[in-house]
Amino acid sequence: MQFDHAGLVAAFRTFLTAWVAFAVASLLHVENAYWAGMAAWIVMQPTRGILLERGVNRLIGTLIGALTGFTMLHWIPAPYWAAAVLAVWVSLCATLTHVFRRAHTYGAMLAGITAVVVVLPTLHAHEQTYALAQARVTCTLIGVVVATASGFLFVPRAPLAAFLTRLDALTADVVAYLAQVLNGSDVHAAEQQAQRLLDEMAGLEQALAIHVAGSKSRQHHIHHFSALVGAALEVMAAAQARLDTNETGLPDDVQQALQKLETSLRAHVTDPSRPDSRLMSEFDARLADALHELLDARAGFAGLSGLGKPRFYTPTQPEKDYGLAISTGATAGVAIWIASSVALASNWHFAPLAALGVGNFAIILASMDRPHILAPKIFLGVSLGVIAATIFRLFVLPHATSTADVLLMIIPFMIFGALLRASRITSLPAVDYNMCFLLAGQPFLPAETSASLILQGGLALVLGCGFVALVHIFLPADSGRRVRRISALIVRDLERIADLASLAAPAQEWRNLMSQRLIRLSIHLSRIENLESNKPGMVLAALNLAHGLMDLRALQHSPSLTQPEREKLARIIERFRHLSSARGQISSALEEMSGSELRQESRLALQKLAAAFARFDRLPDL
């Protein structure tokens, strides 16, 4: 099952923490004490920073959700109206999971789930409202406190050394890619390597969130990471620009300098010997600048002084997809409204439990980026958890005579869940196995002994989750819409760059503004999915297109340019100000300009711009 030592240690730590939280709540005679184990299980993380952030946000989200649920039941006594207001609240919380960032998303999700837990079970039994909600909040508090204490005592911080090793590997791979492309190696192999580099950048961005979570001292690493990714894309794009204009081949001294740099990076040398700046500038000034910025950003992580702020210093959050947020929120709200209405109209005793399953998993899946892919795994975890809970309730729990017996009997089932969590193959469904085992297992006394009621309860939970999973599987998110949206953002940025290029701004001021545009471009482009195999070429072409526009702006103000040439370049830039609606006109204008009588520097600049646009023009659905 692909276990590793660190994973097994983290899994055992998580099991022990969840069991202790459940034991504390049970010994304090808190109703539904298993909620404490569920809270601890989900809060526990392999690193301390994420654990603390999740614990705080879970507690805040639970309190807000409980208060909202209390308010609904107190002021809206009519069950159907309460269900409708609950649907609106769930829709709002599910929407906010796509608006908030990092751990705050978790708080929004818990605010919705807690309101569902408070309201739905009491629609048929209103007298249980306050006791159930109070127990839910108390158990969450116990689970978070126990998990936090465990985190401080036993959970390590995210290791800086491992993250730096990945950064060194990425930097070395970028240098190797540069040499690979300029030496005229196999184009298909170069595209595959570029794709691997883009994927690693996305993976490192996720790892960065874990690395800086809960640590103010590490927040500055976000700036250096932004600089490193921006500079890495610059190096790759500059290499492709030379390839597109047939400027391949590396002088021996440049080749040797790059090989030496790559070797020192793979050896994790703190301050590797940099290629001679004059040598690199004579070969390609843009490459020289990009390499310098790449190594400066890497040095920022190593803590070297005197580097100053990197060119890509200002970190830019990805723009929020409000269309996706609203649509997923509406889906979750409609699902819980239908489920709660059916539960109210039904005479089935376990209908509220099925609606509870719909509400919880509708919010969880709504918060995910690709729910149609994750839904089957979540459903598998729920089904396994219910099966284990059924076995526990039918054949094990009836033999318990005390709380101590229950605490001991539940250990093997929780250890099994911890082993599933430790495996790389089953880690995702294991989360839902553990949650649903505790929820459906009802580990308290007196135990229910009716096999019919036990089976119906488990079936209700599976039906609720299965309904939500089927909705996402057969009505998946429109990935093409996301591509179109990101493409539109890229085009808008390029139009702004063209518009900026028409301003007679000082060169340094213009360059600083352009730096912010480039990092935004890299964020947008890295999120494009489901494209053809030339995706890396299109990603890098957009950066080269931006540089081509920058070069034309600089060339416009060159004193050696004639007025007719200056006007021709101005017309090209004007076309790019309307890129979203003038693709055909841009292609025609660039083709027409290639046959004009121009100076060598103007012809070369237009040639690079045309090559970048030809690649970028393959981007679908602009």
C-alpha positions as CSV (number, residue, x, y, z in Angstrom):
1,M,0.0,0.0,0.0
2,Q,3.1,2.2,-0.3
3,F,3.7,3.1,3.3
4,D,6.7,5.1,4.5
5,H,8.0,5.6,8.0
6,A,7.1,9.3,8.2
7,G,3.5,8.5,7.0
8,L,3.1,5.7,9.6
9,V,4.3,7.9,12.4
10,A,1.9,10.7,11.4
11,A,-1.0,8.2,11.1
12,F,-0.4,6.7,14.5
13,R,-0.1,10.2,16.0
14,T,-3.4,11.2,14.4
15,F,-5.1,8.0,15.6
16,L,-3.9,8.5,19.2
17,T,-5.0,12.1,19.2
18,A,-8.4,11.4,17.9
19,W,-8.9,8.5,20.3
20,V,-7.8,10.7,23.3
21,A,-10.2,13.4,22.2
22,F,-13.1,10.8,22.0
23,A,-12.1,9.4,25.4
24,V,-12.1,12.8,27.0
25,A,-15.5,13.7,25.6
26,S,-16.8,10.3,26.6
27,L,-15.5,10.5,30.2
28,L,-17.0,14.0,30.5
29,H,-20.3,12.4,29.4
30,V,-20.7,14.8,26.5
31,E,-23.6,13.8,24.2
32,N,-22.4,12.3,20.9
33,A,-18.8,12.3,22.1
34,Y,-17.6,10.8,18.8
35,W,-17.8,14.3,17.3
36,A,-14.7,15.2,19.4
37,G,-12.8,12.3,17.7
38,M,-14.0,13.5,14.3
39,A,-12.8,17.1,15.0
40,A,-9.4,15.9,16.2
41,W,-9.0,13.5,13.3
42,I,-9.7,16.1,10.6
43,V,-7.7,18.9,12.3
44,M,-4.5,16.8,12.8
45,Q,-2.0,17.4,10.0
46,P,1.6,16.2,9.3
47,T,3.0,19.7,10.0
48,R,2.4,22.1,12.9
49,G,1.6,25.2,10.9
50,I,-1.3,23.7,9.0
51,L,-2.6,22.0,12.1
52,L,-2.8,25.3,14.0
53,E,-4.4,27.2,11.1
54,R,-7.0,24.5,10.6
55,G,-7.7,24.2,14.3
56,V,-8.4,27.9,14.7
57,N,-10.5,28.1,11.5
58,R,-12.4,25.0,12.4
59,L,-13.3,26.4,15.8
60,I,-14.3,29.8,14.4
61,G,-16.3,28.1,11.6
62,T,-18.1,25.8,14.1
63,L,-19.0,28.7,16.4
64,I,-20.4,30.7,13.5
65,G,-22.3,27.8,12.1
66,A,-23.7,26.8,15.4
67,L,-24.8,30.4,16.1
68,T,-26.4,30.5,12.7
69,G,-28.2,27.2,13.2
70,F,-29.5,28.3,16.6
71,T,-30.8,31.5,15.1
72,M,-32.6,29.7,12.3
73,L,-34.4,27.3,14.6
74,H,-35.3,30.0,17.2
75,W,-36.6,32.6,14.7
76,I,-37.9,30.3,12.0
77,P,-40.2,27.7,13.6
78,A,-41.7,26.6,10.3
79,P,-39.6,23.6,9.2
80,Y,-39.8,24.2,5.4
81,W,-38.9,27.8,5.8
82,A,-36.0,26.8,8.1
83,A,-34.8,24.4,5.4
84,A,-35.0,27.1,2.7
85,V,-32.9,29.5,4.8
86,L,-30.5,26.7,5.6
87,A,-30.1,26.2,1.8
88,V,-29.3,29.9,1.4
89,W,-26.7,29.7,4.2
90,V,-25.1,26.6,2.7
91,S,-25.0,28.2,-0.7
92,L,-23.2,31.3,0.8
93,C,-20.6,29.1,2.7
94,A,-19.9,27.0,-0.3
95,T,-19.5,30.1,-2.4
96,L,-17.0,31.6,0.1
97,T,-14.8,28.4,-0.1
98,H,-13.9,29.7,-3.5
99,V,-13.4,33.3,-2.4
100,F,-11.3,32.8,0.7
101,R,-7.8,31.5,0.6
102,R,-5.9,28.7,2.3
103,A,-7.2,27.8,5.8
104,H,-10.0,30.5,5.7
105,T,-11.7,28.2,3.1
106,Y,-11.8,25.6,5.8
107,G,-13.6,27.9,8.2
108,A,-16.2,28.8,5.6
109,M,-16.8,25.1,4.9
110,L,-17.2,24.3,8.7
111,A,-19.6,27.2,9.1
112,G,-21.9,25.6,6.5
113,I,-21.5,22.0,7.8
114,T,-22.1,22.9,11.4
115,A,-25.3,24.7,10.5
116,V,-26.5,21.6,8.6
117,V,-25.6,19.4,11.7
118,V,-27.6,21.7,14.0
119,V,-30.6,22.3,11.9
120,L,-31.3,19.1,9.9
121,P,-31.5,16.5,12.8
122,T,-33.9,18.7,14.7
123,L,-36.4,19.4,12.0
124,H,-38.2,16.2,13.1
125,A,-37.3,16.5,16.8
126,H,-37.2,20.2,17.6
127,E,-36.8,19.6,21.4
128,Q,-33.3,18.3,20.8
129,T,-32.1,21.5,19.2
130,Y,-30.1,23.2,21.9
131,A,-28.7,20.1,23.5
132,L,-27.4,18.7,20.2
133,A,-25.9,22.0,19.1
134,Q,-24.2,22.6,22.5
135,A,-22.8,19.1,22.4
136,R,-21.5,19.6,18.8
137,V,-19.7,22.8,19.8
138,T,-18.3,21.3,23.0
139,C,-17.0,18.2,21.1
140,T,-15.4,20.4,18.5
141,L,-13.7,22.5,21.2
142,I,-12.4,19.3,22.9
143,G,-11.1,17.9,19.6
144,V,-9.4,21.1,18.6
145,V,-7.8,21.6,22.1
146,V,-6.5,18.0,22.1
147,A,-5.2,18.2,18.5
148,T,-3.5,21.6,19.2
149,A,-1.8,20.2,22.3
150,S,-0.7,17.2,20.4
151,G,0.6,19.5,17.6
152,F,2.7,21.6,20.0
153,L,4.1,18.5,21.7
154,F,4.6,16.0,18.9
155,V,4.0,17.5,15.4
156,P,7.1,19.0,13.7
157,R,7.2,22.2,11.7
158,A,7.4,21.8,7.9
159,P,11.1,21.0,7.2
160,L,12.8,23.9,5.5
161,A,15.6,21.7,4.2
162,A,13.3,19.5,2.1
163,F,11.6,22.5,0.5
164,L,15.0,24.1,-0.3
165,T,16.1,20.8,-1.9
166,R,13.1,20.9,-4.3
167,L,13.9,24.5,-5.1
168,D,17.5,23.7,-5.9
169,A,16.3,20.8,-8.1
170,L,13.9,23.1,-9.9
171,T,16.5,25.8,-10.4
172,A,19.0,23.2,-11.7
173,D,16.4,21.7,-14.1
174,V,15.6,25.2,-15.5
175,V,19.3,25.7,-16.2
176,A,19.5,22.3,-17.8
177,Y,16.4,23.1,-19.9
178,L,18.0,26.2,-21.1
179,A,21.1,24.3,-22.3
180,Q,18.9,21.6,-23.8
181,V,16.8,24.0,-25.9
182,L,19.7,26.1,-27.1
183,N,21.8,23.0,-28.1
184,G,19.0,22.1,-30.5
185,S,18.0,18.9,-28.8
186,D,14.8,17.0,-29.6
187,V,11.8,19.4,-29.6
188,H,9.4,16.9,-28.2
189,A,11.8,16.0,-25.3
190,A,12.2,19.8,-24.6
191,E,8.4,20.2,-24.5
192,Q,8.0,17.3,-22.1
193,Q,10.7,18.8,-19.9
194,A,9.0,22.2,-19.9
195,Q,5.8,20.5,-18.9
196,R,7.5,18.8,-16.0
197,L,8.9,22.1,-14.9
198,L,5.5,23.8,-15.0
199,D,4.0,20.9,-13.0
200,E,6.8,21.2,-10.4
201,M,6.2,24.9,-10.1
202,A,2.6,24.2,-9.3
203,G,3.5,21.5,-6.8
204,L,6.0,23.8,-5.1
205,E,3.3,26.5,-4.8
206,Q,1.1,24.0,-2.9
207,A,4.1,23.0,-0.8
208,L,4.8,26.6,0.0
209,A,1.4,27.0,1.6
210,I,2.4,24.2,4.0
211,H,5.9,25.6,4.5
212,V,4.7,29.1,5.6
213,A,1.5,28.1,7.4
214,G,1.4,29.4,11.0
215,S,4.8,31.1,10.8
216,K,5.3,34.8,10.5
217,S,9.0,34.4,10.1
218,R,8.6,32.4,6.9
219,Q,6.1,34.8,5.2
220,H,8.9,36.5,3.4
221,H,9.6,33.3,1.5
222,I,6.4,34.0,-0.5
223,H,8.1,37.0,-2.1
224,H,11.3,35.0,-3.0
225,F,9.2,32.1,-4.3
226,S,7.2,34.5,-6.5
227,A,10.5,35.9,-7.8
228,L,12.0,32.5,-8.4
229,V,9.0,31.2,-10.4
230,G,8.8,34.5,-12.4
231,A,12.6,34.3,-13.2
232,A,12.4,30.6,-14.0
233,L,9.6,31.3,-16.5
234,E,11.7,34.2,-17.9
235,V,14.7,31.9,-18.5
236,M,12.5,29.2,-20.2
237,A,10.7,31.8,-22.3
238,A,14.0,33.5,-23.4
239,A,15.3,30.1,-24.5
240,Q,12.2,29.4,-26.5
241,A,12.4,32.8,-28.1
242,R,15.8,32.0,-29.4
243,L,14.6,28.7,-30.6
244,D,11.7,30.3,-32.5
245,T,14.0,32.6,-34.3
246,N,16.5,29.9,-35.1
247,E,19.2,31.3,-32.8
248,T,20.2,28.0,-31.4
249,G,23.7,26.9,-30.4
250,L,25.8,27.7,-27.3
251,P,29.4,29.0,-27.3
252,D,31.7,26.7,-25.4
253,D,32.4,29.1,-22.6
254,V,28.6,29.7,-22.1
255,Q,28.0,25.9,-22.2
256,Q,30.7,25.3,-19.6
257,A,29.4,28.1,-17.3
258,L,25.9,26.7,-17.4
259,Q,27.1,23.1,-16.7
260,K,29.1,24.4,-13.7
261,L,26.1,26.3,-12.4
262,E,23.8,23.2,-12.8
263,T,26.3,21.0,-11.0
264,S,26.7,23.3,-8.0
265,L,22.9,23.7,-7.7
266,R,22.4,19.9,-7.7
267,A,25.1,19.8,-5.0
268,H,23.1,22.3,-2.9
269,V,26.0,24.8,-2.8
270,T,24.7,27.8,-0.7
271,D,26.2,30.4,-3.0
272,P,27.0,28.8,-6.4
273,S,29.5,30.5,-8.7
274,R,27.5,32.5,-11.2
275,P,28.2,32.7,-14.9
276,D,30.2,35.7,-15.8
277,S,27.7,38.5,-16.2
278,R,29.5,40.1,-19.2
279,L,29.8,36.8,-20.9
280,M,26.1,36.1,-20.5
281,S,25.1,39.6,-21.5
282,E,27.1,39.5,-24.7
283,F,25.4,36.2,-25.5
284,D,21.8,37.3,-24.6
285,A,21.1,40.2,-22.3
286,R,17.6,39.0,-21.5
287,L,18.9,35.6,-20.4
288,A,21.6,37.2,-18.3
289,D,19.0,39.2,-16.4
290,A,16.7,36.3,-15.9
291,L,19.5,34.0,-14.6
292,H,20.6,36.7,-12.2
293,E,17.1,37.1,-10.9
294,L,16.7,33.4,-10.6
295,L,19.8,33.0,-8.5
296,D,18.9,36.0,-6.4
297,A,15.5,34.5,-5.5
298,R,17.1,31.2,-4.6
299,A,19.6,33.0,-2.4
300,G,16.7,34.7,-0.6
301,F,15.7,31.4,0.8
302,A,19.3,30.6,1.8
303,G,19.3,33.8,3.9
304,L,22.1,35.6,2.1
305,S,22.2,39.3,2.8
306,G,22.6,42.3,0.5
307,L,20.4,41.1,-2.2
308,G,17.7,43.7,-2.0
309,K,14.1,43.1,-3.1
310,P,13.7,40.8,-6.1
311,R,12.2,42.2,-9.3
312,F,9.1,40.1,-8.8
313,Y,8.8,41.1,-5.2
314,T,5.1,42.0,-5.0
315,P,3.2,38.7,-4.5
316,T,-0.1,38.6,-6.5
317,Q,-3.0,36.4,-5.4
318,P,-4.7,34.6,-8.3
319,E,-7.9,36.4,-9.2
320,K,-11.0,34.8,-7.7
321,D,-13.3,33.0,-10.1
322,Y,-16.6,34.4,-8.9
323,G,-18.6,32.6,-11.6
324,L,-17.3,29.3,-10.4
325,A,-17.9,30.3,-6.8
326,I,-21.5,31.3,-7.4
327,S,-22.3,28.2,-9.5
328,T,-20.9,25.7,-7.0
329,G,-22.5,27.5,-4.1
330,A,-25.9,27.4,-5.9
331,T,-25.5,23.7,-6.6
332,A,-24.8,22.9,-2.9
333,G,-27.7,25.1,-1.8
334,V,-30.2,23.4,-4.2
335,A,-28.9,20.0,-3.1
336,I,-29.5,20.6,0.6
337,W,-32.9,22.3,-0.1
338,I,-34.1,19.2,-2.1
339,A,-32.7,16.8,0.5
340,S,-34.2,18.6,3.5
341,S,-37.6,19.0,1.8
342,V,-37.7,15.3,0.9
343,A,-36.7,14.5,4.5
344,L,-39.5,16.6,5.9
345,A,-42.1,15.1,3.5
346,S,-40.9,11.6,4.2
347,N,-42.0,9.3,7.0
348,W,-38.7,7.5,7.0
349,H,-37.0,7.8,10.4
350,F,-33.6,8.1,8.8
351,A,-34.4,10.6,6.1
352,P,-32.8,13.5,8.1
353,L,-29.6,11.5,8.3
354,A,-29.6,11.1,4.5
355,A,-30.2,14.8,4.2
356,L,-27.3,15.4,6.6
357,G,-25.1,13.3,4.3
358,V,-26.2,15.4,1.3
359,G,-25.5,18.7,3.2
360,N,-22.1,17.7,4.4
361,F,-20.8,16.2,1.2
362,A,-22.3,18.9,-1.0
363,I,-20.3,21.5,0.9
364,I,-17.1,19.4,1.0
365,L,-17.2,18.7,-2.8
366,A,-18.3,22.2,-3.6
367,S,-15.0,23.5,-2.0
368,M,-12.9,21.3,-4.2
369,D,-11.2,22.3,-7.4
370,R,-12.1,19.1,-9.4
371,P,-15.1,17.5,-7.5
372,H,-16.0,15.2,-10.4
373,I,-12.7,13.4,-10.0
374,L,-12.6,13.3,-6.2
375,A,-16.3,12.3,-5.8
376,P,-15.8,8.6,-6.4
377,K,-12.9,8.4,-4.0
378,I,-14.9,10.2,-1.3
379,F,-17.9,7.9,-1.9
380,L,-15.6,4.9,-1.5
381,G,-14.4,6.2,1.8
382,V,-17.9,6.8,3.0
383,S,-19.0,3.3,2.0
384,L,-16.1,1.6,3.7
385,G,-16.7,3.7,6.8
386,V,-20.3,2.7,6.9
387,I,-19.5,-1.0,6.4
388,A,-17.0,-0.9,9.2
389,A,-19.5,0.9,11.4
390,T,-22.2,-1.6,10.7
391,I,-19.8,-4.5,11.6
392,F,-18.9,-2.6,14.8
393,R,-22.5,-2.0,15.8
394,L,-23.8,-5.5,15.0
395,F,-21.0,-7.7,16.3
396,V,-18.8,-5.7,18.6
397,L,-20.6,-2.9,20.4
398,P,-23.4,-5.1,21.9
399,H,-20.8,-6.8,24.1
400,A,-19.8,-3.5,25.7
401,T,-20.9,-3.0,29.3
402,S,-19.1,0.3,30.1
403,T,-17.5,3.3,28.5
404,A,-14.1,1.8,29.0
405,D,-15.2,-1.2,26.9
406,V,-16.4,1.1,24.1
407,L,-13.0,3.0,24.2
408,L,-11.1,-0.3,23.9
409,M,-13.4,-1.9,21.3
410,I,-13.1,1.1,18.9
411,I,-9.3,1.0,18.8
412,P,-8.8,-1.6,16.0
413,F,-11.2,0.2,13.7
414,M,-9.5,3.5,14.2
415,I,-6.1,2.0,13.7
416,F,-7.3,0.5,10.4
417,G,-8.4,4.0,9.4
418,A,-5.0,5.4,10.4
419,L,-3.3,2.8,8.2
420,L,-5.5,3.8,5.3
421,R,-4.5,7.4,5.9
422,A,-0.8,6.5,5.9
423,S,-1.0,4.9,2.5
424,R,-0.5,7.2,-0.5
425,I,-3.0,5.1,-2.4
426,T,-5.9,5.3,0.1
427,S,-5.1,8.6,1.9
428,L,-8.0,10.5,0.4
429,P,-10.8,8.1,1.0
430,A,-9.4,7.3,4.4
431,V,-10.4,10.7,5.7
432,D,-14.1,10.0,4.9
433,Y,-13.8,6.4,6.2
434,N,-12.7,7.7,9.6
435,M,-15.4,10.4,9.7
436,C,-18.2,8.1,8.6
437,F,-17.1,5.2,10.8
438,L,-17.4,7.5,13.9
439,L,-20.6,9.1,12.6
440,A,-22.4,5.8,11.7
441,G,-20.7,3.7,14.4
442,Q,-22.5,5.6,17.2
443,P,-19.9,4.4,19.8
444,F,-21.8,5.1,23.0
445,L,-24.1,3.3,25.5
446,P,-26.8,2.1,25.5
447,A,-26.1,0.6,22.1
448,E,-28.8,0.1,19.5
449,T,-29.4,-3.6,18.9
450,S,-31.9,-3.6,16.1
451,A,-30.2,-4.8,13.0
452,S,-32.9,-3.2,10.8
453,L,-32.3,0.2,12.4
454,I,-28.6,-0.1,12.2
455,L,-28.7,-1.1,8.5
456,Q,-31.1,1.7,7.7
457,G,-28.9,4.3,9.3
458,G,-25.9,3.3,7.4
459,L,-27.9,3.1,4.2
460,A,-29.2,6.7,4.7
461,L,-25.7,8.0,5.0
462,V,-24.5,6.2,1.9
463,L,-27.5,7.4,-0.1
464,G,-26.9,11.0,0.9
465,C,-23.2,10.9,-0.1
466,G,-24.0,8.8,-3.2
467,F,-26.6,11.4,-4.4
468,V,-24.1,14.2,-4.2
469,A,-21.3,12.1,-5.8
470,L,-23.5,11.2,-8.8
471,V,-24.4,14.8,-9.4
472,H,-20.8,15.7,-9.7
473,I,-19.8,12.7,-11.7
474,F,-22.5,13.0,-14.3
475,L,-22.6,16.8,-14.3
476,P,-18.9,17.6,-14.1
477,A,-17.5,21.1,-13.9
478,D,-17.0,22.7,-17.4
479,S,-13.2,22.6,-17.7
480,G,-13.5,24.4,-21.0
481,R,-15.1,27.3,-19.3
482,R,-12.1,27.6,-16.9
483,V,-9.7,27.5,-19.9
484,R,-11.7,30.3,-21.6
485,R,-11.7,32.4,-18.5
486,I,-8.0,32.1,-17.8
487,S,-7.4,32.7,-21.5
488,A,-9.4,35.9,-21.3
489,L,-7.4,37.0,-18.2
490,I,-4.2,36.4,-20.1
491,V,-5.4,38.4,-23.1
492,R,-6.6,41.2,-20.9
493,D,-3.1,41.4,-19.3
494,L,-1.5,41.5,-22.7
495,E,-3.8,44.3,-23.8
496,R,-2.9,46.3,-20.7
497,I,0.8,45.7,-21.5
498,A,0.2,47.1,-25.0
499,D,-1.7,50.0,-23.6
500,L,1.1,50.6,-21.1
501,A,3.6,50.5,-23.9
502,S,2.0,53.5,-25.5
503,L,2.9,55.7,-22.5
504,A,6.1,57.6,-22.5
505,A,6.9,56.5,-18.9
506,P,10.5,56.4,-17.6
507,A,12.1,53.1,-18.4
508,Q,12.6,52.0,-14.8
509,E,9.1,52.8,-13.8
510,W,7.7,51.0,-16.8
511,R,9.9,48.0,-16.0
512,N,8.7,47.8,-12.4
513,L,5.1,47.9,-13.5
514,M,5.8,45.2,-16.1
515,S,7.3,43.0,-13.4
516,Q,3.9,42.9,-11.7
517,R,2.2,42.1,-15.0
518,L,4.6,39.2,-15.6
519,I,4.0,37.5,-12.3
520,R,0.3,37.8,-12.8
521,L,0.7,36.3,-16.3
522,S,2.7,33.3,-14.8
523,I,-0.1,32.7,-12.3
524,H,-2.8,32.8,-14.9
525,L,-0.9,30.6,-17.4
526,S,0.1,28.0,-14.9
527,R,-3.6,27.3,-14.2
528,I,-4.6,26.4,-17.7
529,E,-5.7,22.8,-17.9
530,N,-6.8,20.3,-20.6
531,L,-4.8,21.8,-23.4
532,E,-2.9,20.1,-26.2
533,S,0.7,18.8,-25.8
534,N,2.1,22.2,-26.8
535,K,0.8,23.8,-23.6
536,P,4.3,24.8,-22.4
537,G,4.9,26.5,-25.7
538,M,1.8,28.6,-25.3
539,V,2.7,29.4,-21.7
540,L,6.1,30.6,-22.6
541,A,4.9,32.3,-25.8
542,A,2.6,34.6,-23.8
543,L,5.7,35.8,-21.8
544,N,7.6,36.3,-25.1
545,L,4.6,38.2,-26.5
546,A,4.8,40.5,-23.5
547,H,8.5,41.0,-24.0
548,G,8.0,41.6,-27.7
549,L,5.6,44.4,-26.8
550,M,8.1,45.8,-24.3
551,D,10.8,45.7,-27.0
552,L,8.6,47.6,-29.5
553,R,7.9,50.3,-26.9
554,A,11.6,50.7,-26.3
555,L,12.3,50.7,-30.0
556,Q,9.7,53.4,-30.6
557,H,11.8,55.9,-28.7
558,S,15.0,54.9,-30.3
559,P,16.6,58.1,-31.9
560,S,17.9,55.9,-34.8
561,L,14.3,55.1,-35.9
562,T,12.7,57.1,-38.8
563,Q,9.3,58.5,-38.3
564,P,7.6,56.1,-40.8
565,E,9.1,53.1,-39.0
566,R,8.0,54.6,-35.7
567,E,4.4,54.9,-37.0
568,K,4.5,51.3,-38.3
569,L,5.5,50.0,-34.9
570,A,2.8,52.2,-33.2
571,R,0.2,50.6,-35.5
572,I,1.3,47.1,-34.4
573,I,1.1,48.0,-30.7
574,E,-2.3,49.6,-31.3
575,R,-3.5,46.2,-32.7
576,F,-2.5,44.4,-29.6
577,R,-4.5,46.8,-27.5
578,H,-7.5,45.0,-29.0
579,L,-6.1,41.5,-28.9
580,S,-9.3,39.9,-27.8
581,S,-11.2,41.0,-31.0
582,A,-8.4,41.5,-33.5
583,R,-6.5,38.2,-33.8
584,G,-6.9,38.1,-37.5
585,Q,-5.9,41.7,-38.0
586,I,-2.8,41.2,-35.9
587,S,-1.7,38.2,-38.0
588,S,-2.3,40.1,-41.2
589,A,-0.5,43.2,-39.9
590,L,2.5,41.2,-38.8
591,E,2.7,39.4,-42.1
592,E,2.4,42.6,-44.0
593,M,5.0,44.3,-41.9
594,S,7.5,41.5,-42.5
595,G,7.7,42.5,-46.2
596,S,8.2,46.2,-45.4
597,E,11.6,47.9,-45.6
598,L,12.7,48.2,-42.1
599,R,16.0,48.5,-40.2
600,Q,17.6,45.3,-38.9
601,E,16.7,46.0,-35.3
602,S,13.0,46.7,-36.2
603,R,12.8,43.6,-38.4
604,L,14.3,41.4,-35.6
605,A,11.9,42.8,-33.0
606,L,8.9,42.1,-35.3
607,Q,10.2,38.7,-36.1
608,K,10.4,37.7,-32.4
609,L,6.9,39.2,-31.8
610,A,5.5,37.3,-34.8
611,A,7.0,34.0,-33.6
612,A,5.6,34.4,-30.1
613,F,2.2,35.4,-31.5
614,A,2.1,32.4,-33.8
615,R,2.6,30.1,-30.8
616,F,0.2,32.0,-28.6
617,D,-2.4,32.1,-31.3
618,R,-2.9,28.3,-30.8
619,L,-4.4,29.0,-27.4
620,P,-8.0,27.9,-27.8
621,D,-11.2,29.9,-27.2
622,L,-9.7,33.3,-26.7
